[in-house]
Structure formats: C-alpha cells, structure tokens
Amino acid sequence: MNNNYFFKGVLILSALIFQNFTAISQTFENGVFVLNEGGAGSTNASVSFIPDGAAVVNDIYSTINPNQGPLGDTAQSMTFAGNNAYIILNISNTIKIVNRYTFEYVATVSTGLENPRYMAVVGNKAYVTNWGSGGDPDDDYIAVLNVETNAIEATIELAEGVERIFNINDMLYVLHQGGYSFGKTVSVVNPVTQTLVNTIEVGDVPNSAYVEQGFLYVLCGGKPSWSGSATPGGMYRIDLSNNQVVESHIMTGMSPANLQSSGNGMIYFTSDFDVYSASLSTLGANPQLLFSTGDQGVYGIYGMNLINDKLYVGDAAGYIAPGSVLVYDLSGNVLGTHAVGWLPNSFYKAEPQMAVPDTQISAIGLYPNPATRHFYLSNVSDAKVCLYDFAGRLIKFQDYTASGISVSDLPRGLYVVQIASDNQLSTQKLIVK
C-alpha cells in the first residue's frame, strides 16, 4: 500500500485522539502523588506527581484542566475510591473530584461542607470529617457523601475536632485531634445506622494511626509547648474486638506525628524536625534517630509517608516559598530531592490501572523504558513515529530505523509515543531519564 496515504489517515485519527489528549497519554501510574496544601487564604494548592524513575511534574490539576481554574484554597487530604480521587479543600469548603489515572476533572462537591478535613469510604458512601465553625465546639460532624451522585446525603454529629478517619472492618474510627482545641478520644461510628457506638480515650492530640493483626495503634502528639500546658506524646494499642486500650507508652519529651509502618514490625514517625524508627511491639519505645531535616518553621515536619520502602518527607521551606520533597531509604540515606508546590503535606501511591485504556498493539514492543539515549521498537520494520511531551506537544516525527529514536536531547519526564505501522496505530508511554 502507499504508506503516505496510510499515514495521512493516521494523522487524522491522531488529531481526533489528541483532542482529548489527557485521556490517553497523561496517565498517572507507578509513582507518587504529592499534595501541596498551599498558603491559607490563597488559591495556590496543587498536586505534583513523581513518576518512578523520572522527574517530578508539578501542578498537574491545572495542567490537565486549564479551563477549571485553580484547584482551590488549602488542600487538606486526598482519598481514592474506584477510578476517582477526592481532593478535600479545607478553606474552600469543597471536594474536587478527578479521575485518579488521568486527573481529568469529574465534579465538585460544594454544599454540605464546613472546614472539611479527611475522608474514608465504605461501600458507595464516603464519610468526610468537618470541623464546622472554628469558634463553635459543638458543630463538628461527618458529612455522608454518595460517591455515585456526588451529593451530601446526611450528617453525623460528633465531638469537637474530628480529624483523620478510617474504615476498619466497615466501621468508622475517627481521631479527635481537637480542631482549634486539643482532643484525646477516638470515636467509633456505625456507618449503616450513622450513630456513635463507642468513645475510646487515648492521649492528647491523636494525629495518626495504623491497623495490624486486630489492633489499632494510635499515635498522639501531646499538647504543644506553645499551648502553655504541654503534655508528652505517646502510642496506644486498642483491641478492635472490644475497642479497649490494652497497652500504652508515653514518649516523654517528644511530639510524635505521621505514624507509618513497614509491615515487618518497624514503625517510623516524626517529632519536630526529626524522623525516628522504632519497634511496633514496644509501641515506639527507645526510638532510633534516622535523620533530621533541619528547621522548616514552627510546626516541624509537615508530612511524611512510607511508600515502597521509601520515606517521602515534606519540607515546607519555612512557609514562605514553594516546598520540596525529600526521599530517604529506611536507613536514613538520601535518595533524592524534588521541588514541588507550597506546603507539601502528604503523599499517595499511584496505582496502575487494571485495564490500560491505550490503543496499544501488543505485538509492538518499545525498549528500553525508561530510556536515556535511544529507544527501539521490536516486531516492526516500517513505521512512522510521533513523540509527544507531557503537555501534548509534538516533539518528534520521523521514520523508524534500526538505529532507533534519539531522546538524548530531551528533558527527563513522561512522554507518549505513537507508532503507525501496517494500518494500525499504537500509543505507548515512555519515560526519559
């Protein structure tokens, strides 16, 4: 056949595909999302993405959705349910819903929320903690969101300072960090009856938790020194069979936060600007200092998550400039640093899709991937190749030869390769490092 005529058809098909380029090429899998809180009272909250083996990509929400305006004011947390990601914006009193794989805008929830904080999902309902008005200790609640209709259907009233919330065996466990005050309880809520069924007293300011082998481990930061009535932090072990505290350990002189577990008996947490490791079996007793990030501002380390045996730590840059992400191994060795948005506060693993939507021909292989100098194609001899950057711009357009396609002149990052061969079009992702 005449390959020129064929490729004209390919270009037409390619143009139709790239009218919605983000749906095909800009997928976010096999990496880490960084939620950048942004400055309170501004609209500079954002989400960054660190692909495995490639450079960070910043402000992906605005890049993917240029007509939706800024993400919002104060990104507090992000939760995944099905194919969607739910970004809770505290001061904006909204939840922005995007496709978790493409980050394309889906919907906004803007009613029924007042100072929303965190979310847990049970079935087709999501449960969002809300502080209510900062000056009213009696108006905190959980908003019940139908994830199929994106509407708030009900509220569940709780004590002041509802914060992190967990689905444990289809029951809701809510840490009462205290809001603008200081809490010391965990509420247990039945999502079916939407009622409070138990209240568990722990230490002051419970801020994070971990579940293992029938126990809930709650880390409490204690009241800070600037409160005028400082108390020590500690960890509490709760038997989930009866919701009773069965063991506790007071961490004298520490303000622990950001509890993370390796799943092999070791835990990791922060205190001020330091990161520690300890044994879960001893509830964090005799912790080992792994590293210190240095001064980040009055609140110490703002956020830390353990993902794929790496510690991702947020550096808030004193709250006066865009922050950075510091990546460490579990021995405290620095693996990398990434410049991100304002106030990085949490990190989330980007899972691969079960079914890849790309129009991809399995017979055509692309290697190596990631590539540094060239990439090559297998099972193809005569092909036209288009290479697009992250924003959908055409970077290269050339015939494929045995010498491959050079990428040595390209910045590190995520690209999309379109291959036209034998009346077929293949679209594949490529990482350049």
TAQUI-V460355 format. One record per run of one state. SS is the DSSP state (H for helix, E for strand, C for the rest). FROM is the first residue (numbers start at 1). LEN is the number of residues. If there is no record, write none. Layout:
# TAQUI-V460355
ss;from;len
SS;FROM;LEN
SS;FROM;LEN
This chain:
# TAQUI-V460355
ss;from;len
C;1;2
H;3;16
C;19;2
H;21;4
C;25;6
E;31;6
C;37;9
E;46;6
C;52;4
E;56;2
C;58;2
H;60;5
C;65;10
E;75;7
C;82;2
E;84;6
C;90;4
E;94;6
C;100;5
E;105;5
C;110;6
E;116;7
C;123;2
E;125;6
C;131;10
E;141;6
C;147;4
E;151;7
C;158;4
E;162;7
C;169;2
E;171;6
C;177;8
E;185;6
C;191;4
E;195;7
C;202;4
E;206;7
C;213;2
E;215;6
C;221;4
H;225;3
C;228;5
E;233;7
C;240;4
E;244;8
C;252;4
E;256;6
C;262;4
E;266;6
C;272;2
E;274;6
C;280;8
E;288;5
C;293;11
E;304;4
C;308;2
E;310;6
C;316;1
H;317;3
C;320;4
E;324;6
C;330;4
E;334;6
C;340;4
E;344;7
C;351;14
E;365;3
C;368;3
E;371;1
C;372;2
E;374;5
C;379;5
E;384;5
C;389;5
E;394;6
C;400;5
E;405;2
C;407;6
E;413;9
C;422;2
E;424;9
C;433;1
